[in-house]
């Protein structure tokens, strides 16, 4: 998940691309796992909210 966090911070790749690059076939599953790990949605994390 640290790779996903780095990709979200350092790139403007769509969430589906980030999810695929870290091994998720479902954007929804990735977003759920990311929120469990970081306490915020990937989009909010990307925008610093």
C-alpha positions as a Markdown table, in Angstrom:
| # | Residue | x | y | z |
|---|---|---|---|---|
| 1 | Unk | 0.0 | 0.0 | 0.0 |
| 2 | Unk | 3.0 | 2.3 | 0.4 |
| 3 | Unk | 3.6 | 2.1 | -3.3 |
| 4 | Unk | 0.0 | 3.1 | -4.0 |
| 5 | Unk | 0.3 | 6.1 | -1.6 |
| 6 | Unk | 3.5 | 7.1 | -3.5 |
| 7 | Unk | 1.8 | 6.8 | -6.9 |
| 8 | Unk | -1.2 | 8.8 | -5.7 |
| 9 | Unk | 1.1 | 11.6 | -4.4 |
| 10 | Unk | 3.6 | 11.7 | -7.3 |
| 11 | Unk | 1.5 | 11.0 | -10.4 |
| 12 | Unk | -1.8 | 12.1 | -11.9 |
| 13 | Unk | -2.6 | 8.5 | -13.1 |
| 14 | Unk | -6.2 | 7.6 | -12.7 |
| 15 | Unk | -7.2 | 5.6 | -9.7 |
| 16 | Unk | -7.9 | 2.5 | -11.8 |
| 17 | Unk | -4.3 | 2.6 | -13.1 |
| 18 | Unk | -2.9 | 3.0 | -9.6 |
| 19 | Unk | -5.0 | 0.1 | -8.4 |
| 20 | Unk | -3.8 | -2.1 | -11.3 |
| 21 | Unk | -0.2 | -1.3 | -10.7 |
| 22 | Unk | -0.4 | -2.5 | -7.1 |
| 23 | Unk | -2.2 | -5.7 | -8.0 |
| 24 | Unk | -5.9 | -4.9 | -7.7 |
| 25 | Unk | -8.3 | -5.8 | -10.5 |
| 26 | Unk | -11.1 | -3.8 | -8.9 |
| 27 | Unk | -10.9 | -0.1 | -8.3 |
| 28 | Unk | -13.6 | -0.5 | -5.5 |
| 29 | Unk | -11.6 | -3.2 | -3.7 |
| 30 | Unk | -8.4 | -1.0 | -3.9 |
| 31 | Unk | -10.2 | 2.0 | -2.6 |
| 32 | Unk | -11.7 | 0.0 | 0.3 |
| 33 | Unk | -8.3 | -1.5 | 1.2 |
| 34 | Unk | -6.6 | 1.9 | 0.9 |
| 35 | Unk | -9.1 | 3.5 | 3.2 |
| 36 | Unk | -8.7 | 0.7 | 5.8 |
| 37 | Unk | -4.9 | 1.3 | 5.7 |
| 38 | Unk | -4.8 | 5.1 | 5.6 |
| 39 | Unk | -8.1 | 6.1 | 7.1 |
| 40 | Unk | -9.1 | 8.2 | 4.0 |
| 41 | Unk | -10.2 | 7.6 | 0.5 |
| 42 | Unk | -7.5 | 7.5 | -2.2 |
| 43 | Unk | -8.8 | 10.6 | -4.0 |
| 44 | Unk | -8.8 | 12.6 | -0.7 |
| 45 | Unk | -5.3 | 11.4 | 0.1 |
| 46 | Unk | -4.1 | 12.5 | -3.3 |
| 47 | Unk | -5.5 | 16.0 | -2.8 |
| 48 | Unk | -4.2 | 16.3 | 0.8 |
| 49 | Unk | -7.6 | 16.3 | 2.4 |
